[in-house]
Structure formats: structure tokens, C-alpha cells
């Protein structure tokens, strides 16, 4: 049997290396599945996914002029019928933003960069002084490390 690109075949795992697996895909022909083509998720250890003797579906990625066959288990999985999609959950009541940490947006007006920076600095200073008023323990003291 001649294998062509995009054929889906069943193969028996015959060898496992740190970079992939070798599989017998019939008639004494073997191919290799690279570690990146084993699963849709990250594969750190191939032994977590496959063992010698497993029979799995594979897709032929390429057939080299030298007869080497590149296979993919991951892409063969995508040929399965799509799973039913889950609808996103809708919260019962929309949450209201906490106004404490929301910066009031001002409509941009044409002004110079210095004016924009001055407004930003003024708003920043106001916010910091409000926070310090609400939390007096947050103030730094000017005492030295050993002072009381």
C-alpha cells in the first residue's frame, strides 16, 4: 500500500524516544511521530501519553523521497467529529465596578504635553493624599532605623 499525505492510518507504537515515537503502520512500513505531534496539549514525557504496543490513529504529514514517513496523532484527532461547544456562563447580575480605584476619565482636549502632564500630576497627588487620609498607618515616618 502506498501512503499519501493526509491519509489517516492506524499504527502500533513500536519504539519511544525522547523526541517522538516510531509506529508500524502496516505492511512492514514504519513512520515517526514527533513529540510535538503527539497531543494537542504540551507533552513533557511521552510515556504519560503512549506506551509500546498502543494502537492509535495517525495522519500522514509527509512521505519523503527516502521513504521516511512523518505522522501526527494530534492532527488525526482533529478529524474526529467536533465536540459540542459549551455556552459561556452569563452572570446572574452584572457586577458594579468599585468606584474606589476607578480613575475618572476626562475628555481629551487639545493641549500641550506639559499641560497634560501637570493635570496628571495634580490628579495623582490628589489620589495619593486621599489614600493617605484613609489609611494613616501607610505614612512613612522620618525616624531613623534605631529611633523611637
C-alpha atoms as a printed R data frame, in Angstrom:
    type eleno elety resid chain resno       x      y      z
1   ATOM     1    CA   UNK     A     1   0.000  0.000  0.000
2   ATOM     2    CA   UNK     A     2   1.302  3.450 -0.931
3   ATOM     3    CA   UNK     A     3   0.841  6.116  1.760
4   ATOM     4    CA   UNK     A     4  -0.030  9.662  0.728
5   ATOM     5    CA   UNK     A     5  -0.100 12.940  2.611
6   ATOM     6    CA   UNK     A     6  -3.330 13.416  4.656
7   ATOM     7    CA   UNK     A     7  -4.084  9.659  4.798
8   ATOM     8    CA   UNK     A     8  -5.386  8.589  8.198
9   ATOM     9    CA   UNK     A     9  -3.964  5.238  9.278
10  ATOM    10    CA   UNK     A    10  -3.846  3.090 12.378
11  ATOM    11    CA   UNK     A    11  -0.421  2.276 13.704
12  ATOM    12    CA   UNK     A    12   1.112  0.276 16.510
13  ATOM    13    CA   UNK     A    13   3.737  2.028 18.652
14  ATOM    14    CA   UNK     A    14   6.997  0.106 18.315
15  ATOM    15    CA   UNK     A    15   9.511  2.473 19.901
16  ATOM    16    CA   UNK     A    16   9.651  5.501 22.162
17  ATOM    17    CA   UNK     A    17  12.483  8.049 22.216
18  ATOM    18    CA   UNK     A    18  12.849 11.417 23.915
19  ATOM    19    CA   UNK     A    19  11.943 13.207 20.642
20  ATOM    20    CA   UNK     A    20   8.997 11.085 19.486
21  ATOM    21    CA   UNK     A    21   7.668  7.602 18.775
22  ATOM    22    CA   UNK     A    22   8.041  5.113 15.967
23  ATOM    23    CA   UNK     A    23   4.984  3.259 14.716
24  ATOM    24    CA   UNK     A    24   4.338  0.316 12.418
25  ATOM    25    CA   UNK     A    25   1.587  1.438 10.042
26  ATOM    26    CA   UNK     A    26   1.199 -1.813  8.145
27  ATOM    27    CA   UNK     A    27   2.989 -3.968  5.601
28  ATOM    28    CA   UNK     A    28   6.273 -3.589  7.478
29  ATOM    29    CA   UNK     A    29   6.269  0.181  6.923
30  ATOM    30    CA   UNK     A    30   7.095  2.399  9.867
31  ATOM    31    CA   UNK     A    31   6.855  6.121 10.440
32  ATOM    32    CA   UNK     A    32   7.737  8.583 13.138
33  ATOM    33    CA   UNK     A    33   5.543 10.865 15.246
34  ATOM    34    CA   UNK     A    34   7.470 13.859 16.582
35  ATOM    35    CA   UNK     A    35   6.821 14.748 20.250
36  ATOM    36    CA   UNK     A    36   5.052 17.971 19.159
37  ATOM    37    CA   UNK     A    37   2.566 15.901 17.129
38  ATOM    38    CA   UNK     A    38   1.519 13.510 19.922
39  ATOM    39    CA   UNK     A    39  -1.122 15.588 21.692
40  ATOM    40    CA   UNK     A    40  -2.921 18.917 21.492
41  ATOM    41    CA   UNK     A    41  -1.512 19.688 24.941
42  ATOM    42    CA   UNK     A    42   2.123 20.102 25.966
43  ATOM    43    CA   UNK     A    43   3.991 16.780 26.141
44  ATOM    44    CA   UNK     A    44   6.799 16.711 28.672
45  ATOM    45    CA   UNK     A    45   7.106 12.921 28.935
46  ATOM    46    CA   UNK     A    46   5.836 10.757 26.074
47  ATOM    47    CA   UNK     A    47   5.296  7.865 28.490
48  ATOM    48    CA   UNK     A    48   2.427  9.877 30.048
49  ATOM    49    CA   UNK     A    49   0.556  9.567 26.733
50  ATOM    50    CA   UNK     A    50   1.693  6.369 24.995
51  ATOM    51    CA   UNK     A    51   3.302  3.013 25.628
52  ATOM    52    CA   UNK     A    52   4.783  0.399 23.322
53  ATOM    53    CA   UNK     A    53   2.045 -1.723 21.789
54  ATOM    54    CA   UNK     A    54  -0.639  1.001 21.768
55  ATOM    55    CA   UNK     A    55  -2.651  1.182 18.562
56  ATOM    56    CA   UNK     A    56  -3.603  4.746 17.625
57  ATOM    57    CA   UNK     A    57  -4.951  6.709 14.667
58  ATOM    58    CA   UNK     A    58  -2.362  8.846 12.870
59  ATOM    59    CA   UNK     A    59  -2.367 11.237  9.958
60  ATOM    60    CA   UNK     A    60   0.386 11.104  7.334
61  ATOM    61    CA   UNK     A    61   2.058 14.518  7.266
62  ATOM    62    CA   UNK     A    62   4.636 13.770  4.600
63  ATOM    63    CA   UNK     A    63   6.363 10.994  2.736
64  ATOM    64    CA   UNK     A    64   9.990 11.794  1.994
65  ATOM    65    CA   UNK     A    65  11.851 10.808 -1.155
66  ATOM    66    CA   UNK     A    66  13.908  8.488  1.013
67  ATOM    67    CA   UNK     A    67  10.708  6.747  2.185
68  ATOM    68    CA   UNK     A    68  10.580  8.333  5.652
69  ATOM    69    CA   UNK     A    69   7.015  8.941  6.790
70  ATOM    70    CA   UNK     A    70   6.147 11.764  9.189
71  ATOM    71    CA   UNK     A    71   2.991 11.120 11.207
72  ATOM    72    CA   UNK     A    72   0.749 13.110 13.541
73  ATOM    73    CA   UNK     A    73  -1.548 11.762 16.232
74  ATOM    74    CA   UNK     A    74  -2.620 15.307 17.133
75  ATOM    75    CA   UNK     A    75  -3.876 16.119 13.633
76  ATOM    76    CA   UNK     A    76  -5.665 12.780 13.374
77  ATOM    77    CA   UNK     A    77  -7.620 13.785 16.494
78  ATOM    78    CA   UNK     A    78  -8.913 16.906 14.757
79  ATOM    79    CA   UNK     A    79 -10.516 14.698 12.089
80  ATOM    80    CA   UNK     A    80 -12.918 13.370 14.730
81  ATOM    81    CA   UNK     A    81 -16.354 14.999 14.755
82  ATOM    82    CA   UNK     A    82 -16.253 18.292 16.655
83  ATOM    83    CA   UNK     A    83 -17.350 18.201 20.255
84  ATOM    84    CA   UNK     A    84 -20.418 20.129 21.302
85  ATOM    85    CA   UNK     A    85 -19.378 23.616 22.294
86  ATOM    86    CA   UNK     A    86 -20.265 24.843 25.733
87  ATOM    87    CA   UNK     A    87 -22.126 28.092 26.023
88  ATOM    88    CA   UNK     A    88 -20.392 30.692 28.172
89  ATOM    89    CA   UNK     A    89 -21.918 31.247 31.576
90  ATOM    90    CA   UNK     A    90 -23.737 34.518 31.992
91  ATOM    91    CA   UNK     A    91 -23.580 36.026 35.486
92  ATOM    92    CA   UNK     A    92 -26.968 36.394 37.162
93  ATOM    93    CA   UNK     A    93 -26.386 40.046 37.946
94  ATOM    94    CA   UNK     A    94 -23.726 42.211 36.367
95  ATOM    95    CA   UNK     A    95 -21.162 43.345 38.902
96  ATOM    96    CA   UNK     A    96 -20.782 47.028 39.541
97  ATOM    97    CA   UNK     A    97 -17.266 48.443 39.355
98  ATOM    98    CA   UNK     A    98 -15.697 49.568 42.610
99  ATOM    99    CA   UNK     A    99 -15.502 53.361 42.344
100 ATOM   100    CA   UNK     A   100 -12.694 53.495 44.898
101 ATOM   101    CA   UNK     A   101  -9.953 52.689 42.406
102 ATOM   102    CA   UNK     A   102 -11.523 53.915 39.163
103 ATOM   103    CA   UNK     A   103  -9.861 56.952 37.651
104 ATOM   104    CA   UNK     A   104 -12.276 59.497 36.290
105 ATOM   105    CA   UNK     A   105 -11.740 59.912 32.607
106 ATOM   106    CA   UNK     A   106 -11.606 63.408 31.263
107 ATOM   107    CA   UNK     A   107 -12.444 64.157 27.694
108 ATOM   108    CA   UNK     A   108  -9.260 64.878 25.825
109 ATOM   109    CA   UNK     A   109  -8.847 68.460 24.868
110 ATOM   110    CA   UNK     A   110  -6.230 69.800 22.552
111 ATOM   111    CA   UNK     A   111  -3.435 70.965 24.824
112 ATOM   112    CA   UNK     A   112   0.286 70.820 25.121
113 ATOM   113    CA   UNK     A   113   2.160 67.914 26.580
114 ATOM   114    CA   UNK     A   114   3.184 69.991 29.627
115 ATOM   115    CA   UNK     A   115  -0.458 70.830 30.418
116 ATOM   116    CA   UNK     A   116  -1.437 67.168 30.204
117 ATOM   117    CA   UNK     A   117   1.444 66.178 32.495
118 ATOM   118    CA   UNK     A   118   0.509 68.886 35.013
119 ATOM   119    CA   UNK     A   119  -3.115 67.646 35.093
120 ATOM   120    CA   UNK     A   120  -1.946 64.064 35.510
121 ATOM   121    CA   UNK     A   121   0.403 65.025 38.353
122 ATOM   122    CA   UNK     A   122  -2.343 67.004 40.084
123 ATOM   123    CA   UNK     A   123  -4.827 64.090 39.870
124 ATOM   124    CA   UNK     A   124  -2.123 61.699 41.082
125 ATOM   125    CA   UNK     A   125  -1.282 63.883 44.066
126 ATOM   126    CA   UNK     A   126  -4.979 64.161 44.958
127 ATOM   127    CA   UNK     A   127  -5.433 60.376 44.820
128 ATOM   128    CA   UNK     A   128  -2.353 59.755 46.956
129 ATOM   129    CA   UNK     A   129  -3.423 62.282 49.590
130 ATOM   130    CA   UNK     A   130  -6.914 60.682 49.686
131 ATOM   131    CA   UNK     A   131  -5.358 57.263 50.245
132 ATOM   132    CA   UNK     A   132  -3.091 58.589 52.993
133 ATOM   133    CA   UNK     A   133  -6.046 60.232 54.736
134 ATOM   134    CA   UNK     A   134  -7.987 56.952 54.663
135 ATOM   135    CA   UNK     A   135  -5.019 54.903 55.895
136 ATOM   136    CA   UNK     A   136  -2.833 56.889 58.310
137 ATOM   137    CA   UNK     A   137  -0.598 53.859 59.004
138 ATOM   138    CA   UNK     A   138   0.613 53.970 55.412
139 ATOM   139    CA   UNK     A   139   2.517 57.196 56.086
140 ATOM   140    CA   UNK     A   140   6.252 56.887 56.322
141 ATOM   141    CA   UNK     A   141   7.992 58.217 59.373
142 ATOM   142    CA   UNK     A   142  11.183 60.242 59.147
143 ATOM   143    CA   UNK     A   143  12.805 58.479 62.069
144 ATOM   144    CA   UNK     A   144  15.988 56.512 61.557
145 ATOM   145    CA   UNK     A   145  16.184 52.763 61.893
146 ATOM   146    CA   UNK     A   146  17.042 52.939 65.609
147 ATOM   147    CA   UNK     A   147  14.875 55.977 66.548
148 ATOM   148    CA   UNK     A   148  11.796 55.721 68.755
